[in-house]
């Protein structure tokens, strides 16, 4: 499932929590982007905890498949 639980159907615009729309069976994508703040007070700690910049951290980042959905 995507990072956000709330999903929106690309075909009919219905909202839901699954990967497929209950109404039309179309693909669902995240309804809203993840919150971001330029004044991230805990960012340094979070990056340290996740060891960003060390080793293979970039290999665990989510990527987009050819259909534009998160893997």
Steps between C-alpha positions, in 0.01 A plus 500: 500500500612856444636722773161666545210272593238712324497417129316656205389315187660629179199398294189608690636720782360290788698480826594182684774314686585219257715473188195450275181707487190330644277682248676456165802278574743770385841566656521707818776752579583706809239774538738761645876548520688433822521801731823700476634787703818693414543563875524126575610502864556122521648454152860465613409232758282314249777497239748379761262224614442384141873536426435721198816542296662187640524178304201377301228733633401613149409143398213491753334822376160455331509521122233545234417212272416568131131557583587782742415313821727459800650156546 
